[in-house]
């Protein structure tokens, strides 16, 4: 039962996070490409910006639905944790939602206002689109930082929780390295995926445009990764699980260093492919660029799984720190709430498992048919 | 003698504000209603597009296919808005009411869980339909459209299962019947649960009987306990507040031997055990669907979506005609004729059939709400009793109980404290009387809309044209239909107060103990309103004109 719960959480989050990262990247890239198109007088950049935006508009709800699926799985399998999370991460989530609302407004105005809004106003919505896309993860990453090591939270009892909103939102020592890493990773992913797609479609000039910024982002991701890893040394359990297998830190309880090594390998693949494309030209490097795009897509969930599973089986890696002042019985209740082993007993049903598997397979089949029809099938005569 | 207007207003406001967590309730109501405004199009538009395609398949007239295409395009836009407002509503629920989401996640999670697949189904098929429109055959397109509306209706059915459970939970026995009258002094309303044998052994039957708890053994040997909601509410309140058995009302129900063993056990553990066992008896996946008001609520909700969507389509084409219609005048007239006829049929079915079924189950299972809706009181100016001379009451008696002379539950005779106990955050257990005005406004507007639609549709079919005034009314009809629908939700949701889940949870137990203060909530409210205003302005100024 617990394996099923963790699997469905990982499955939905994996899809969600790839689409969300592409969304963040496109929200930044599209307005930049449009402005560059106007500045340099290159209309093909504007066409590319719209192409990217169209992809985002078409997958926005899909990314959203898998995010919702993740939340619902969490609610169903781990209701006690959801109750606790709502209390201790109130301001973090609230900030993220406020930015989601702003982002949706700017996306609607920017997408539907394309060639309709006055250029000055349209570009202003573009800035808003990029800014809100960059601010949504600030809220969500502050939640993740709190799941490493909560700050600005004082739990005095089951229903007595005191929050310091500013500290909880911005004062976590893991927030900034995690945030910078996330942003640079989403930009790297989008640049490489867009380069791969453009190369595949024979738009070599466009593909080339993405390569140097992609290298810059890959370097920044690596630096931010090191920064984040350094910040985790205060969360011993998690640090050891990530680095212990490499001989750094203590003995890991759950050795995930292989996942870190895989991430580094994928990073090298991307770097090598882009380097080759810059040297040998887009046409010759086309298969490698497509492989780099695939590697970039896999890198994102791999990183998320490394971050999440390195604190398994705890939702909050350093949960001891916030529970130390509680009386034993309340402490036991909250320890249950932060444990991934404490699955809702009412979900232990074979029928639920069969329902989930069947519905998922049917819908994946439908999604594949959809992709086949829209990408490969020619339009019928009217 | 009824109260005067000032007393009426004061009573309504004071009563509404007396229920716990007024500011959080208000912000939740705004968030959920914004989501609901959008959702109705998700429920209604693909169904209308489906009907238009059916007509196309029969007539092969391209007009119908083109109309369906336009409806699907509109649907795609609102669907994305719905996804965004849904995310906000979902997080709002988790942040403002974390104890409710925790309890919901434990016991009524399955409809939420199943709804995810409905949502994915909608996403996949709506994009399939939209982007694959010109690439698939007519019949495939029809099937895709059907899958989109089936996905939306399936989604509505799941969400309404949870909401219906909140209105009338599984195992509810009402506190008033037309035959026996008020049963509050006999411990009604009650909620039945199944008690695990190990807990049943720890309970003293005589003490249970003295506390008004009826214990029955079913044919299968299961122990069923019928608890007055004074008891259920108190137990959930104690669990939410970290009570142990030695401080709980359970202490007075235990055998002496059990007292020694269980004194320090948290009430929440006992409650979890009883609820989990009850779910096991019903089947955890089906428990929520046993709410007696579920099916009627689903039908009424889907009906609302179809009605609002139909009036919106009619409104859009009426607006076009008011602006002259241009080269597409004939097209707009045909579309208006179709949409208005559709809306007319939909609103009549919604009111006379689906609304009636909804009213029947509410009258039977939540008679306190019926009393509030009908305003059977002299504490305020009752529209039904003091303005319409009691005629609606007699009509409702006939519709609900089959006789014009059947009694209705009297609001003033419902004990104000029928759910309460010393120390409880709730002192007024009756639903707020303001739902009476919401309900009568809703019904008045709906009847006016239906009558006007019949008139306008008849004129349109006979003369083929409509005057400017009629067109203006139809152009305004989407707003009226949305208002009717929103008032329906006000009756349903506000009318459930003081409870979040009837007989179990009030907003006081559901709320976030670290929740935002009034200022933060006001700022959030202003922020959302400003965003919506900017969006509306951008659409109007740059996209629509």
Interface residues (C-beta under 8 A of the other chain):
Chain A: X57 X58 X60 X61 X62 X64 X65 X67 X68 X69 X71 X72 X73 X75 X76 X78 X79 X80 X82 X83 X84 X85 X86 X87 X88 X90 X93 X94 X96 X97 X98 X100 X101 X102 X104 X105 X108 X109 X112 X113 X116 X117 X118 X121 X125 X157 X158 X159 X160 X161 X162 X163 X329 X330 X333 X344 X345 X346 X347 X349 X351 X352 X355 X359 X360 X363 X366 X367 X369 X370 X373 X374 X377 X378 X379 X380 X382
Chain B: X77 X79 X80 X81 X83 X84 X86 X87 X88 X90 X91 X92 X94 X95 X97 X98 X99 X101 X102 X103 X104 X105 X106 X107 X109 X110 X112 X113 X114 X115 X116 X117 X119 X120 X121 X123 X124 X125 X127 X128 X131 X132 X134 X135 X136 X137 X240 X241 X242 X244 X264 X266 X268 X276 X279 X283 X284 X285 X512 X513 X514 X515 X516 X524 X527 X528 X531 X534 X535 X538 X539 X542 X543
